[in-house]
Amino acid sequence: MRANPNVELHLNTDEVGDVVVRVTGKAKVSRSEPPANKVPAYVRKYRDQIKGFGWTPQVFAEKYPHPIRVRQLRFH
């Protein structure tokens, strides 16, 4: 991301896969924010997905220690 911060996110579709939302923007790693396991709202929202990987929130935070922020969003 340092060399090319341009990113595109693809959000969940409907059941048929007809509705795809794409978001483009500029990404940056944030080293000033706490890891995911220290943000209660994040843990509440993503606990099941993290558990689905066989991880705890602590393991997730060790594997992905820094949040990525995307700015200058454009929806397609």
Protein Blocks (a to p, Z undefined) as FASTA:
>chain_A
ZZmmcdcddddddfkopaccdddddddddfkbccfklmmklmmmmmmmmmmnopafklmm
mmmmbccddehiacZZ
